[in-house]
Amino acid sequence: MKNIFIQTYNLIRQDRLYSIINIVGTAVTIAFVMVVIMMYDFRISDIAPEKDRSRYLYTDMATTYIKTDHTDVSETGLGRKAFNLLTDNIDGIEEVTWYSKTSKSLCGLPNSNKTFSYFVRPVASNWFSFFEYKFISGRFFTQEEYDSKRWVCVVTRKLAMFLYGTTDVVGKDFNINFFPARIVGVIDDVNSIFQTAYADAFIPFSTQNEDNQMSRRDGLAGMYFGVLKFKDGADREKVKEEIYRREKVVNNLGSKYELKINRLFGHIDYTFFRGKDINASLVYSALILMLLIVPAINISGMTHAQMQKRESEIAVRKAYGASNVSLMTKLFSENLISTLIGGIFGYIISCIIICFCRAWLLGSGEVDISGITFGDGILLRPILFLAIFVVCIVFNLLSVLLPAWLLMKRDIASTLKGE
């Protein structure tokens, strides 16, 4: 291994222009590949606060309409009656929580005319045990506060600092859409790549008077959007079948309206191409392959030209008994070192691209992505470093295999004669 490093260093010194072009080309290629991998990884991995993404099942929009003539069609969330009947006590489900969509709400201090828009999310009473938030001070709201529909809230560090210039705000009040709300807890800022767990303030779902707003649809339509957590080893298809079976039961209860669950989503489907029959993993894999193959073809031409300068060296090694496999392994190893150097630079470039272009690379349409940060090891994750290494090996294999194979096919005698 030491000899390979020495040989690679000498080759880089001998032909610096080729080495620079090779490393820069590799760095740019791997940078764009890593951007794609990071975007996918950020969206699907089990990272706090969405620490069990791989076990989530989401309910999305549901359709309600009059049974007799299919008129009065409306797409909303689920009503409380329908939600409870569909999700209570399902074998294979460990826990259920729910929320309403975030809304940009006017927030400001009492007795102040200044208001600013922040994202507020109404959530269930078990929201802060279902997801993993980092509390700075205070607590989440209690079941009693939830049931009594009190306007209490949990705010992020960002909102607390904006309102009062400190995180020591437990017990203080501020207005949300002109309703006075009391702060009971402060959590660390939530990264806005977490589409479900993100908000600037969380209030009890019970304060939304959801039953009154949706009562005309017999409790089938409403503002409930659910997140169900599978038990380890649960048969996920059977769970979905059970929910759809319960849907038929709900529709046979004698209501004027009929309910149709548009779709149940696993986390990957919910995050990418929601509502479309597209496999996100295949799409991203195809994109990565295209980003790797095209530059690899170009660099393989340069590599072939570089290897032709070493024909005599290879011929002598073969004359002394070196096998084609050992020679190709040597060439692959030497080129892998320069590829890894390019990979490291590529990873740094990809981090810069992600940080400066996050608004359009990671925007989800529902939340404000402009303030996104990458703390708590989101960028420095072991899986990403492993991805760099794998990408470098694949790229190196694509760019070196053909030139090396062509070189091995040359006749020893002809090579030594310079023919």
N, C-alpha and C positions, 0 to 999 in steps of 0.2 A: 504493500500500500504506500509505503514511504517513497519507493521508486516511482510510482505512478504520479504522486504529487510533484516530485522533482522534475519528471519528464513533462508534465503539464505546464509547470512554471517556465521551463526552458522553451517550450513551444510558444507560449504567450509572449515571451521576450523576443523570440526570433521573428514572429510576424505579428506585430502589435496592431496593425490596421485590421487584419482579419479578426484578431481576438476581440478588439473593441466592437467591430460590427456584429460579431457573433454574440457577445455578451449583451449589447444594447438591444439587438433584435430579440434575443431570448427574454430579456427583462420586459420589453414592451408587450410581447406575446403573453407572457405569464401574468403580467399586470392585469390585462383585460380578462384572462381566464379566471384569475383570482377574484376580480370584481363580481363576475357571474357566480362563482362559488360562494363568496361572502353574502351576496344578496339572497341566495337560496338558503344558506346556513342560518343567517339572521332570522329568516322567516319560519324555519321549521324546528330548530333545535330546542331542547328543553332548557330554557334559560329563565331564571327568576326575573320578574314575578310569574311568568307563564311557565312554571317549572315542570309541568306535566303535559306539554303540548301533544306529545305522541299518544296520549290517552284521552284527548278531548274529542267530544262529539258536539257539533253545533246545530241548533235549530235556527233557521233564517226566516225569511218572509213566508207567511202562510196566506192562502186565498180563502175568502169566505164569500158565499153567494146564496141567494134564495133557492131552496131545493127545487121548487116546482118549475121555475122557468129560467133558472141560472142567471137572473138579473141581479142588480145591486151588487156588482162584483167589487171587492176591495182587497188590496194586498196590504197586510199589516203584520205585526207580530202576533203571538198567541195571547188569548185572554187568560185570566187566572184559572177559570174553570177548566178550560181545555188543557192548559199547561200542566195543572196538577194531575188530571186524569191520564195524560200522556206520559208523564215522567216519574210519577210516584212509584217507589218500590219495584223497580225493574231489576230482575236478576242480571248480574253482570255490570251494574252501575254502582260505583262506590259513593259518589256524591253529585249533587245537582245544585247549580246556582243560576241566577238570571240577572238580567240587566236591561236597561233601555238604551237606545242609541245616544251617543254623546251629542250635545248641542252647544253651540257657542252662546254662552250666556253673559249677560251684563253683570259684572262684579264690581263692587265698590264699597267704601267705608260708609257707615251710617253718618248722616248729616253732611254728606259730601256730594257735590254735583258731578264729580268726575267718576266715570264708569269705563271699564275696559272689558273686552271680550276674552273669556277663558272657557276652556272645555269642561263641562260638567256632565257627570255620568250618574244616573240613578241606578243603584245596585241593591242586591239582596243583602239580608242581614249576615249571611255567612260568606260574603264576598272576600273578606280579608283573611279568612282561613283557607278558602279555596285557592286563592292566589298568594304568592309570597312577597309581601311588601316589607320594606325596611322602615320601621317606625323610628322617628327622631324623638318624638315626645307624644304624650297622650295615648289614646286608644282608638279602636274602632267603635262605632255606635252599638249600643246594646240592643237585645231583642225587644226590651220594653220601649226604648226610644223608637225603634222601627215600628212596632205595633201601634204606638200612640201617634204615629205620623209626625213626629217632631222634626223641625228643620234644624237638624244637626249635620255636621259635615266633617270629612277628613280632607285636608288639603295637602298639596305638595310643598316642598321647600320653596320652590320658585314662586308660588302664589303667596305663601306666607311672607316671604321677603318683600314681594311687591306691595302687599297691603300694609305691613307694619315695620318692615326693615329688620325683622328678627324672626326666628323660628319659635320663640317663646310666646306663642299666641293661643295656647289652649285656654278655653273659656271666653275668648273674645268673639265679637260678632262682626259680620259683614253682610252685605246684601247680595243675593243672587236673583237677578231679574226682579229686584225691588222687594224680595221676600227676605226678612232677617234670618240669618242662619248662624248658629253657634258652632265654633270650631272645637271639636273634641279630640282631634289627633292630627299630627303632622307626619307625613312620610317623605322619604327621600324621593327626588324627582324620578318619574317613570319615563324610561326611554320610549319615544313615540313609535319605534318599530313594533312595539307590542300593541297590535290593533285593538285587542279586547281589553287588556288590563290598563290601557293608557287613559288618563284624564288629568286635569289640573285640580279638580275637586270631585268628591264622591258624596252623594246624598242618599238617604233612604229611598228606595223604589216606592215605598208606601206613600210618600208625599205627593206623588203624581196624580192621585185621584183617578187611577186608571179605570176602575170599575164604572165610575160615572161617565167617563168619556166613551166607553165602548159598550154600555149596557144594552143598546138597541140590537146588538148582535148576539144576545143570549150568552155572553161570556166566552164566546169562541174566539173572537178577534180582540186584540189588545196590544199591549206594549211589551210583552214578555219575549225576550230573546234568551234562549237557554244555552248553558254550557254544561254538558254531562261528562263525568269522568269515568272511563271504563275501569273495572277492576283488572288487576294483572291476570292475564290468561283468559279473559272473557272472550266469548265468541261474538265478535262485533256485528256480524251479519245477522245473528239471531236477535241481538238487541234491537237493531233497526227494524227487523221483521215484527218484533213485538210492538214497537211504537206505531208502525203502520196498521197492525191489527187493532190496537187501541183506537186509532183514528176512526176505523169503521164503527167501533162501539160508540164513540162520541157522536157520530153522525146518526146513530139509531136511537138517540135519547129523546126524540120527539121535538127537537128544535126546528124552528122555521128555516134556520140557516144550515148550510153544510160547510164543513171545513176541509181544506186540502193542504197538507204540508207539502210545500213545493219541493224541498229537498233537505236531507240531513247530510252534514258535511263532517268528514274527518279534518284534521287541522290543515293538511297540505291542500286539500280541495277547497277548504274555506279561504285559504290565503291566496292561492293562485287560481285564476280562471274560474272563479266561482260561478256555478250554474252552467258551465260548459263541459262537454265530455272530452276534455283534453288532459293527458297525463303530464303533469308538470315535471316529473322526474325525467321523462323521455325528452321533453322539449329542452330542458336545461342541459341534458347529456349531449344531445345533438348539437346544441349551440357551442358547448365546450369543445367537442370534436372538430367542428368547423374552424373554431378559433385556433386550434392546435395544428390541424393538418395543413392548412394553406401556408402559414409561415414556415412550417417544418419542411415543406417541399422546396421553398425558396432557399432556406438555409442548407438543405441537403446538397443543393448544387454547389454552394460555396465550400461545403465540407468535402465534397468529392474533389474539387479543384485543389484544396489544401492537401488532401491525402495523396494525390498524385505526386506531390513533392517527396513523399515518403516511400515511394514504390521500391527504391533500392533497399532501404532499411527493412521493409517488410519481406522482400525477397531473400535477403540474407538470413533473417530469422527463420523463414520457412526452410531455407537450405540447411540450417542447423537443427531442423526437426520440429520447429514450432507448428502446432496444429492450427487449422483455420479457426476453430472455436476459441483457442487461447488468444490468438491474435485479435479476433473480433471483440473478445471480452476486454482486452487491453485498450483497444481503440474506444470502445464504449465507455470504459472507466475514465479514460483521460478526458473525453469530451463531457462526461457527466459532471466533472468538477467545475468546468467553465459554465456549464448549464446551471449548476447550483448557485454559482456566483450571480448569474443573471436572474435566477429565481428569487434570491434574497432581495436584489434591487427591485425586481418585479413586485414583490410583496409590499415593499415600502411605497412604491408608486401606487399600488392598488389602494393602500390605506389612505394616501393623499387624495386619490380620486373619490373614494367613498366619502371622506370627510367634507370635501369641498363641493361635491355634486350630489349630496345626500337628498336634497329637496326633490329632485326628479328621479333619482335612482331608487329611492326607498319610499317615496310618497304613496300613501294608501288611499287618499281621497277623503278619508273621514277625519283625520287628525292633522294637527299642525306639525309638519316634519322639520320646520326650519330650525327649531331649537335642539335638534337631536344631538346627543353626545355619545361617546363610546367608552364610557368608564366600565369599571367592574369586570375587566377582562373580556369584554365582548369581542374586541379586535385581537387580543392576544390569547386566543384559545388553542389548545393543543391540536384540535381537529383541523384547524387552518394550517398549522405548520406541517402536519401530516399530509394535507392536501397539496401543499407546495412541493413536498418531496415526491409524491406520486405523479404530479403534473410534470415535474422536471424529468423523471424517469421516462414517462410516456413521450414527452417532447424529444428527449435525447434519443430514444429508440427510433422514433419516426424520422429524425434528421440524420442519423448515423448508420442505420441498418443497411440501406441500399448502397450508399457509397462504400461502406466496408465490404459488403458482399461482392460488389464489382471488383474491388481491389484484390480480394482473395481469389477471384477467378483468373487473374493474370498468370501466365506461365513464368516460372522462376527464371529460366534461362533467358527468355526474351526480355524480361525486366532488367536483368543484370547487364545484358548487352545494350540496353537503352532503346530497344525496338518498340 
